[in-house]
């Protein structure tokens, strides 16, 4: 079994185990089974931060080294980050409706997460709009570094402003206000979804390499050799014609 | 030619092009005024409601139409123009600062034109000392937006979808600017302290200026 296949199987088993574990846990006192959305919602937003952090590192490394592998990493991570941000927003809205009574509220965390989603969506759109690899890498590198300002804003919004959204579950100062089995299940979910992130990013990088190879193939095929219509004079023919 | 002389030359070129075309003053500014006129028709002409939402609507219109100002036709250099400027030895950072400077002046003018229109239509009820404070807010907002718009313009130069992409890139990134400006204006309206929001605006402007000047050279290389 190759390393990539092993990673994929581990991610699959991890995600399935996490979902199974969350189903086996007893319902929470106030929210009942609804609280189990936590096990997808929290890893999704955590992975969005990780993904955009990797985009920053990849962008910076590309601008410093001009090695396109860093740009591929930044781009792949940005796309996966947009997916996880979108997932976190959708799950958050589904969770908000039964608990807050509305799909959306003008809460700092929600608004800034949506803003972060659109910033990175424009990062992905910028990448798709530039066909040349080097130009794309340079421009996306600058934008990828600028866009990172969103992450601290989103993460600390629940601390800086009075919001409906609860403060961080595990990383806030003081004792963890969550039962042991829930903490374990959340950690399992975080690890499983991190594996999923690694799989998605590595597959996207592979896809980028294939896209680049295909582009190279097209460029070579499309470029006609100058004077291709003129046949090469052959020595034996020249001799027969006594030229 | 020194850096600031290059900056002045680029800004002058941009402003002359704008004077000749009148894109901002004759097209974008009246369009912004029309939108300010349309909003009350959509939300209802209830006077207390308009007084409350007026300042926010003003900033939203300035933000959205400010992106159009940054994207004006005369601000977009075609490849032959860029090549010529590169051959002349123009510093990319000077070209960036010059373009952003011209955009800043045009945005400021745009804000100044729209402010009395919004004042007349929405009656925001600002007290006497709030008007000079508002005059200090306008350039800070225009500066940040001009930098973001110019940067996005450089990132999307010669792309077929560039003009559609810039608003998507600039609008979410300018949320802190919008938040600071609207909250500061609200503070002026209710006569509360606005120091925190002013500091935030200044910090954003400085950070953006630093990022933009540092990224000018890689972007100039990427434009080739």
Interface residues (C-beta under 8 A of the other chain):
Chain A: X63 X111 X112 X115 X116 X118 X119 X121 X122 X125 X126 X129 X130 X134 X135 X138 X139 X141 X142 X143 X145 X146 X147 X149 X153
Chain B: X151 X155 X156 X159 X160 X161 X162 X165 X168 X169 X171 X172 X173 X175 X176 X207 X211 X215 X218 X219 X221 X222 X223
